[in-house]
Amino acid sequence: MTACIRRSILAVADSAAMRMPSMGWLGALVLALVALLLALVLAVVVTAALAVDAAPAVAARDDVSPADVDRAVALLRRHDPREAPPRALRWLALGERDLDLLAGHAAQRALGAHARVQLHGGAQPARATVRASVPLPGARWLNVELQWRQAGAWPVLERVRVGRVPVPPALALAAARWLAASRGLPADEVLRALDDVERVVITPQRVVVGYRPAADTLARLRAALVTSAQQARLRAHAERLAAVASGVRGDEVSLAALLPPLFALAAQRSAGGGAGDAAAEHLAALLVLALYATQRPLSLWVPGADVWPAARPLAVTLHGRHDWALHFLVSAVVAAEAGTPLADAVGLWKEIDDARGGSGFSFADLAADRAGTRFGELAVREPLRVRDALLRGATDADLMPDARDLPEFLTDAQFRRRFGGVGAPAYERLREAIETRLAALPLYR
């Protein structure tokens, strides 16, 4: 490459010197360098134009269902590292649908991107293709396609295309590590946390992972997935919550009383940092509140958080009900983390699961789920609007409409007899009525 560039410079200089003898070799050489620089800039511009698109190749998904959540929960329960002897070999099989949803969730959470996975049959060795669309400033998109091929115990990246431009796989991997670092994602720590994985096999129907979990696998994964910046946000909001809880009289507190002081802290910490920082602060505040309301320690999320100041235990309520506050907060966190389709599916799955043997299907709880979903989505997409609304003063009625008249505690048989099941006309009418009530609230208009 160096020899080629040198020959090109000399050729341009020689041509310039022959055409303009008075210029001399020094002037001709400068002209040659300028010409080649312009050619390089033109090449970069053309390559960028070919790599960047006006529309995403992968659309945002809206097909996450309660059945998907049910399957994911079952997988997590079967592969809980606390339930297996340390270093025992275990096998995890993920079908194309599971991989598709996992990639979509990870891409949305890390990059705000859309992603899909496809497994290829009929070819030996088997291959897996990952397509992703990453949003760029100016309503542009970076459409990426990666193809992995089975080679021995691990797949190898054999083809990369960005827009219409093919990219060497080694260069793509280096760029991915740089992108992860620029987004605050600890790629090296994640890779070290995956040291327990011994084998990954692509087949036309599924990807099979063989791994030997160690006693500290779960802690290493948690540490790898929470960056130092995220830990700092979580600690700041945990300390603010502890201070707020210490001033509450009695043993319960309204969610509307907790959100403003934490979002005020988010405003202080993100001042001058733009909407992106405000969104990250809001997500941290919601996560701290969700763990507090569900009486789960922050150390489940951040190793070492057990030494942080702990808030005095209180029952968090919404319209006087503890369960509605839980539904609202959990849905808000899921929506803020990964978008509303997953949050909607999680909320609906919880009601279906309750109908199968828990407290029963509840349209009132579903209303709390949908209110939390809308709030979580707005908290990261329009953080300044949500912050300003809360800081002007908020009540429970601003967060969720009254749902005391909605049917609750329905067994599976009662739910199907009265409403025909999920998606039936009677169910859809009541679901649309809930959406109408939500849309009437100023915050969600």
C-alpha positions as CSV (number, residue, x, y, z in Angstrom):
1,M,0.0,0.0,0.0
2,T,2.8,2.4,0.9
3,A,4.7,1.7,-2.4
4,C,1.4,2.2,-4.3
5,I,0.9,5.6,-2.7
6,R,4.5,6.6,-3.4
7,R,4.2,5.6,-7.0
8,S,0.9,7.6,-7.3
9,I,2.5,10.7,-5.8
10,L,5.5,10.5,-8.1
11,A,3.3,9.9,-11.2
12,V,1.1,13.0,-10.4
13,A,4.2,15.1,-9.7
14,D,5.9,14.0,-12.9
15,S,2.8,14.8,-14.9
16,A,2.6,18.2,-13.2
17,A,6.2,19.0,-13.8
18,M,6.0,18.0,-17.5
19,R,2.9,20.2,-18.0
20,M,4.2,23.2,-16.0
21,P,8.0,23.2,-16.1
22,S,8.2,26.6,-14.3
23,M,6.5,25.0,-11.3
24,G,9.5,22.8,-10.5
25,W,9.5,19.5,-8.7
26,L,8.8,20.9,-5.3
27,G,5.6,22.7,-6.5
28,A,4.6,19.7,-8.5
29,L,5.0,17.5,-5.5
30,V,2.8,19.8,-3.4
31,L,0.2,19.7,-6.1
32,A,0.3,15.9,-6.2
33,L,-0.2,15.7,-2.5
34,V,-3.1,18.1,-2.6
35,A,-4.7,16.1,-5.5
36,L,-4.3,12.8,-3.6
37,L,-5.7,14.3,-0.4
38,L,-8.7,15.5,-2.3
39,A,-9.1,12.0,-3.9
40,L,-8.9,10.5,-0.4
41,V,-11.5,12.9,1.0
42,L,-13.7,12.1,-2.0
43,A,-13.3,8.3,-1.4
44,V,-14.2,8.8,2.3
45,V,-17.3,10.8,1.4
46,V,-18.4,8.2,-1.2
47,T,-17.9,5.4,1.2
48,A,-19.8,7.2,3.9
49,A,-22.6,7.8,1.5
50,L,-22.8,4.1,0.6
51,A,-22.6,3.1,4.3
52,V,-25.3,5.4,5.6
53,D,-29.0,5.0,4.7
54,A,-32.1,7.1,4.9
55,A,-34.2,4.4,6.4
56,P,-33.6,1.4,8.8
57,A,-33.3,-2.0,7.1
58,V,-34.5,-3.6,10.4
59,A,-37.9,-2.2,11.7
60,A,-38.7,-1.7,15.4
61,R,-40.4,-4.9,16.6
62,D,-43.9,-4.9,18.0
63,D,-44.5,-8.7,18.2
64,V,-43.2,-9.5,21.7
65,S,-45.9,-11.7,23.3
66,P,-46.6,-13.0,26.8
67,A,-45.6,-16.5,25.4
68,D,-42.1,-15.1,24.7
69,V,-41.9,-13.8,28.2
70,D,-43.1,-17.1,29.6
71,R,-40.4,-19.0,27.6
72,A,-37.7,-16.5,28.8
73,V,-38.7,-16.9,32.4
74,A,-38.6,-20.7,32.1
75,L,-35.1,-20.5,30.6
76,L,-33.9,-18.3,33.4
77,R,-35.3,-20.6,36.0
78,R,-33.7,-23.7,34.4
79,H,-30.3,-22.0,34.1
80,D,-30.1,-20.1,37.4
81,P,-26.4,-20.5,38.3
82,R,-27.3,-20.8,41.9
83,E,-29.2,-24.0,41.3
84,A,-26.2,-25.9,39.7
85,P,-23.0,-27.4,41.3
86,P,-20.1,-25.1,40.5
87,R,-18.2,-26.0,37.3
88,A,-20.8,-28.6,36.2
89,L,-21.2,-28.6,32.4
90,R,-24.6,-27.3,31.4
91,W,-26.1,-26.8,27.9
92,L,-28.4,-23.9,26.9
93,A,-30.3,-24.2,23.6
94,L,-31.7,-21.0,22.1
95,G,-34.1,-21.2,19.1
96,E,-34.1,-18.6,16.4
97,R,-37.0,-16.8,18.0
98,D,-35.2,-16.6,21.4
99,L,-32.0,-15.3,19.8
100,D,-34.1,-12.8,17.8
101,L,-35.7,-11.4,20.9
102,L,-32.4,-11.4,22.9
103,A,-30.5,-9.6,20.1
104,G,-33.3,-7.1,19.8
105,H,-33.4,-6.4,23.5
106,A,-29.6,-6.0,23.7
107,A,-29.4,-3.7,20.7
108,Q,-32.2,-1.5,22.0
109,R,-30.7,-1.3,25.5
110,A,-27.1,-0.7,24.4
111,L,-27.5,1.4,21.2
112,G,-31.1,2.3,20.8
113,A,-30.9,0.1,17.7
114,H,-33.2,-2.6,16.1
115,A,-31.7,-6.1,15.5
116,R,-32.8,-9.4,14.1
117,V,-31.2,-12.9,14.0
118,Q,-31.6,-15.6,11.3
119,L,-30.2,-19.1,11.3
120,H,-29.4,-20.7,8.0
121,G,-30.2,-24.4,7.2
122,G,-29.1,-26.5,4.3
123,A,-25.6,-25.2,4.3
124,Q,-22.5,-26.8,5.9
125,P,-21.3,-25.5,8.2
126,A,-24.3,-23.8,9.6
127,R,-24.4,-20.0,9.7
128,A,-26.2,-17.2,11.7
129,T,-26.9,-13.7,10.3
130,V,-27.4,-10.7,12.5
131,R,-28.9,-7.6,11.0
132,A,-29.0,-4.3,12.9
133,S,-30.1,-0.7,12.2
134,V,-28.4,1.9,14.4
135,P,-29.8,5.4,14.5
136,L,-27.5,8.3,13.6
137,P,-28.0,12.1,13.9
138,G,-30.0,13.7,11.1
139,A,-32.5,10.9,10.7
140,R,-29.9,8.6,9.1
141,W,-29.3,5.0,9.8
142,L,-26.3,2.7,9.9
143,N,-27.5,-0.7,8.6
144,V,-25.1,-3.5,9.5
145,E,-25.1,-7.2,8.5
146,L,-22.9,-9.7,10.2
147,Q,-22.6,-13.4,9.3
148,W,-21.2,-16.0,11.6
149,R,-20.0,-19.4,10.5
150,Q,-19.5,-22.5,12.7
151,A,-15.8,-23.3,12.9
152,G,-14.7,-25.8,15.5
153,A,-15.9,-25.1,19.1
154,W,-16.7,-21.4,18.3
155,P,-18.4,-19.5,15.4
156,V,-16.2,-17.1,13.5
157,L,-17.2,-13.8,11.9
158,E,-16.8,-14.3,8.2
159,R,-18.7,-11.4,6.6
160,V,-19.6,-7.9,7.5
161,R,-21.4,-5.3,5.4
162,V,-22.2,-1.7,6.5
163,G,-24.8,-0.3,4.1
164,R,-23.5,-1.3,0.7
165,V,-19.9,-1.4,1.9
166,P,-18.1,-4.7,2.7
167,V,-15.9,-4.4,5.8
168,P,-13.0,-6.8,6.8
169,P,-14.2,-8.7,9.8
170,A,-11.1,-7.9,11.8
171,L,-11.7,-4.2,11.3
172,A,-15.4,-4.6,12.2
173,L,-14.5,-6.3,15.5
174,A,-12.0,-3.5,16.3
175,A,-14.7,-0.9,15.5
176,A,-17.2,-2.7,17.7
177,R,-14.9,-2.6,20.7
178,W,-14.3,1.1,20.1
179,L,-18.1,1.7,19.8
180,A,-18.7,-0.2,23.0
181,A,-16.0,1.8,24.8
182,S,-17.5,5.1,23.5
183,R,-20.9,4.1,24.8
184,G,-19.5,3.2,28.2
185,L,-20.0,-0.5,27.6
186,P,-17.3,-2.6,29.3
187,A,-16.6,-5.0,26.4
188,D,-13.5,-6.5,28.0
189,E,-15.3,-7.1,31.3
190,V,-18.2,-8.8,29.5
191,L,-15.8,-11.1,27.6
192,R,-14.0,-12.0,30.8
193,A,-17.4,-12.7,32.4
194,L,-18.0,-15.2,29.6
195,D,-14.9,-17.2,30.3
196,D,-17.2,-19.9,31.6
197,V,-18.5,-20.6,28.1
198,E,-16.7,-23.6,26.6
199,R,-18.5,-24.2,23.3
200,V,-21.0,-22.4,21.0
201,V,-22.6,-24.5,18.2
202,I,-24.8,-23.1,15.4
203,T,-27.3,-25.4,13.9
204,P,-30.1,-24.7,11.4
205,Q,-32.7,-24.7,14.2
206,R,-30.9,-23.3,17.3
207,V,-27.7,-22.2,18.9
208,V,-26.4,-24.4,21.7
209,V,-24.1,-23.1,24.4
210,G,-22.0,-25.3,26.6
211,Y,-20.8,-23.6,29.8
212,R,-19.5,-24.4,33.3
213,P,-20.8,-21.7,35.8
214,A,-18.5,-20.9,38.7
215,A,-19.6,-19.8,42.1
216,D,-19.1,-16.1,41.2
217,T,-20.5,-16.2,37.7
218,L,-23.6,-14.3,38.5
219,A,-21.6,-11.6,40.4
220,R,-19.1,-11.2,37.5
221,L,-22.0,-10.9,34.9
222,R,-23.7,-8.2,37.0
223,A,-20.4,-6.3,37.4
224,A,-19.7,-6.5,33.7
225,L,-23.2,-5.2,32.7
226,V,-23.3,-2.2,35.0
227,T,-20.7,0.5,34.1
228,S,-19.0,2.7,36.6
229,A,-21.1,5.7,35.4
230,Q,-24.3,3.7,35.9
231,Q,-23.1,2.7,39.4
232,A,-22.5,6.3,40.3
233,R,-26.0,7.3,39.1
234,L,-27.6,4.4,41.1
235,R,-25.7,5.3,44.2
236,A,-26.7,9.0,44.0
237,H,-30.4,8.1,43.7
238,A,-30.2,5.5,46.4
239,E,-28.7,8.1,48.8
240,R,-31.4,10.6,47.8
241,L,-34.1,8.0,48.4
242,A,-32.7,7.2,51.8
243,A,-32.8,10.9,52.7
244,V,-36.4,11.2,51.5
245,A,-37.6,8.1,53.3
246,S,-36.1,9.2,56.6
247,G,-38.5,12.2,56.6
248,V,-41.7,10.2,55.9
249,R,-44.1,9.8,58.8
250,G,-45.8,6.4,59.1
251,D,-45.0,3.2,57.3
252,E,-46.2,4.0,53.7
253,V,-45.5,6.6,51.1
254,S,-47.2,7.6,47.8
255,L,-45.2,7.1,44.6
256,A,-46.1,10.6,43.6
257,A,-44.2,11.8,46.7
258,L,-41.0,9.9,45.8
259,L,-40.7,10.6,42.1
260,P,-40.3,14.5,42.3
261,P,-37.2,14.5,44.6
262,L,-35.4,11.8,42.6
263,F,-36.2,13.5,39.3
264,A,-35.0,16.9,40.8
265,L,-31.7,15.1,41.6
266,A,-31.7,13.9,38.0
267,A,-32.1,17.5,36.8
268,Q,-29.2,18.6,39.0
269,R,-26.9,15.8,37.9
270,S,-27.7,16.2,34.2
271,A,-27.6,20.0,34.1
272,G,-25.8,21.0,30.9
273,G,-25.4,17.4,29.8
274,G,-28.4,17.3,27.4
275,A,-31.4,15.1,27.2
276,G,-29.3,11.9,26.9
277,D,-27.8,12.4,30.4
278,A,-31.3,13.2,31.8
279,A,-32.7,10.0,30.3
280,A,-29.9,7.9,32.0
281,E,-30.5,9.7,35.3
282,H,-34.3,9.0,35.0
283,L,-33.6,5.3,34.3
284,A,-31.4,5.1,37.4
285,A,-34.1,6.8,39.5
286,L,-36.8,4.4,38.3
287,L,-34.6,1.3,38.9
288,V,-33.8,2.4,42.4
289,L,-37.5,3.0,43.1
290,A,-38.5,-0.3,41.6
291,L,-36.1,-2.3,43.7
292,Y,-37.0,-0.4,46.8
293,A,-40.8,-0.9,46.2
294,T,-40.3,-4.6,45.6
295,Q,-38.1,-4.8,48.7
296,R,-35.1,-6.1,46.7
297,P,-31.6,-4.9,47.6
298,L,-29.6,-2.9,45.1
299,S,-26.8,-5.4,45.5
300,L,-28.8,-7.7,43.2
301,W,-28.0,-5.2,40.5
302,V,-24.7,-3.8,41.6
303,P,-22.2,-5.9,43.6
304,G,-21.0,-3.9,46.6
305,A,-24.2,-1.8,46.8
306,D,-24.9,-3.4,50.2
307,V,-22.6,-0.8,51.8
308,W,-24.5,2.1,50.4
309,P,-26.9,4.0,52.6
310,A,-30.2,2.1,52.8
311,A,-33.6,3.7,52.8
312,R,-35.9,3.0,55.7
313,P,-38.4,0.3,54.5
314,L,-41.8,1.8,53.5
315,A,-44.8,0.5,51.6
316,V,-44.9,2.4,48.3
317,T,-48.4,3.0,47.1
318,L,-50.3,4.3,44.0
319,H,-53.9,5.4,44.6
320,G,-53.4,3.8,48.0
321,R,-52.5,0.4,46.6
322,H,-49.1,-1.2,47.0
323,D,-49.6,-3.6,44.1
324,W,-50.4,-0.8,41.6
325,A,-47.1,0.9,42.6
326,L,-45.2,-2.3,41.9
327,H,-46.9,-2.8,38.5
328,F,-46.3,0.8,37.6
329,L,-42.6,0.8,38.5
330,V,-41.6,-2.6,37.0
331,S,-43.3,-1.7,33.7
332,A,-41.7,1.8,33.8
333,V,-38.2,0.3,34.2
334,V,-38.8,-2.3,31.4
335,A,-40.1,0.3,29.0
336,A,-37.2,2.7,29.8
337,E,-34.7,0.0,29.3
338,A,-35.9,-1.6,26.1
339,G,-39.0,0.0,24.7
340,T,-42.7,-0.6,25.1
341,P,-43.4,-3.9,23.2
342,L,-41.4,-5.8,25.8
343,A,-43.0,-3.8,28.7
344,D,-46.5,-4.5,27.3
345,A,-45.7,-8.2,27.0
346,V,-44.3,-8.4,30.6
347,G,-47.3,-6.7,32.0
348,L,-49.8,-8.9,30.2
349,W,-47.7,-12.0,31.0
350,K,-48.0,-11.2,34.7
351,E,-51.8,-10.9,34.5
352,I,-52.0,-14.2,32.6
353,D,-49.7,-15.9,35.1
354,D,-51.8,-14.6,37.9
355,A,-55.0,-16.0,36.2
356,R,-53.3,-19.4,36.0
357,G,-53.0,-19.7,39.7
358,G,-52.0,-16.4,41.4
359,S,-54.2,-13.6,42.4
360,G,-56.2,-13.7,39.1
361,F,-56.3,-11.6,36.0
362,S,-56.8,-7.9,36.8
363,F,-57.6,-5.2,34.3
364,A,-56.9,-2.7,37.1
365,D,-53.3,-4.1,37.3
366,L,-53.1,-3.9,33.5
367,A,-54.0,-0.2,33.7
368,A,-51.1,0.3,36.2
369,D,-48.8,-1.6,33.8
370,R,-49.8,0.5,30.9
371,A,-49.4,3.7,32.9
372,G,-45.9,2.7,34.0
373,T,-45.0,1.7,30.4
374,R,-46.0,5.2,29.2
375,F,-44.2,6.9,32.0
376,G,-41.0,4.9,31.5
377,E,-41.0,5.5,27.8
378,L,-41.5,9.2,28.2
379,A,-38.9,9.4,31.0
380,V,-36.2,8.5,28.5
381,R,-37.6,9.8,25.2
382,E,-38.8,13.2,26.5
383,P,-37.0,13.5,29.8
384,L,-37.2,17.2,30.1
385,R,-40.9,17.3,29.7
386,V,-41.5,14.6,32.3
387,R,-39.1,16.2,34.7
388,D,-40.8,19.6,34.4
389,A,-44.2,18.0,34.9
390,L,-43.1,16.3,38.1
391,L,-41.3,19.3,39.5
392,R,-44.5,21.4,39.1
393,G,-46.2,19.0,41.5
394,A,-47.6,15.6,40.9
395,T,-50.3,13.5,42.4
396,D,-51.2,9.8,41.9
397,A,-54.0,10.9,39.6
398,D,-51.4,12.5,37.3
399,L,-49.5,9.2,37.0
400,M,-52.4,6.7,36.6
401,P,-56.2,7.1,36.1
402,D,-58.6,5.7,38.6
403,A,-59.0,2.0,37.9
404,R,-61.1,0.8,40.9
405,D,-64.1,0.1,38.6
406,L,-62.1,-2.4,36.4
407,P,-62.6,-6.2,36.8
408,E,-60.0,-7.9,39.0
409,F,-59.2,-11.3,40.5
410,L,-60.5,-13.3,37.5
411,T,-59.5,-16.9,37.3
412,D,-58.4,-18.2,33.9
413,A,-61.9,-19.7,33.4
414,Q,-63.7,-16.6,34.4
415,F,-61.5,-14.4,32.3
416,R,-62.1,-16.5,29.2
417,R,-65.8,-16.8,29.8
418,R,-66.4,-13.0,30.3
419,F,-63.8,-11.6,27.9
420,G,-62.9,-14.5,25.5
421,G,-59.2,-14.4,26.2
422,V,-56.4,-12.0,25.1
423,G,-57.3,-10.5,21.7
424,A,-61.0,-11.3,21.8
425,P,-63.4,-8.4,21.0
426,A,-64.6,-8.0,24.6
427,Y,-61.0,-8.0,25.9
428,E,-60.0,-5.4,23.2
429,R,-62.9,-3.1,24.1
430,L,-61.8,-2.9,27.7
431,R,-58.1,-2.6,26.8
432,E,-59.0,0.3,24.5
433,A,-61.0,1.9,27.3
434,I,-57.9,1.8,29.5
435,E,-55.9,3.5,26.7
436,T,-58.5,6.2,26.4
437,R,-58.3,6.9,30.1
438,L,-54.5,7.1,29.9
439,A,-54.6,9.4,26.9
440,A,-56.8,11.8,28.9
441,L,-54.0,12.5,31.4
442,P,-52.0,15.6,30.5
443,L,-48.7,13.8,31.1
444,Y,-49.5,11.1,28.5
445,R,-51.0,13.3,25.8
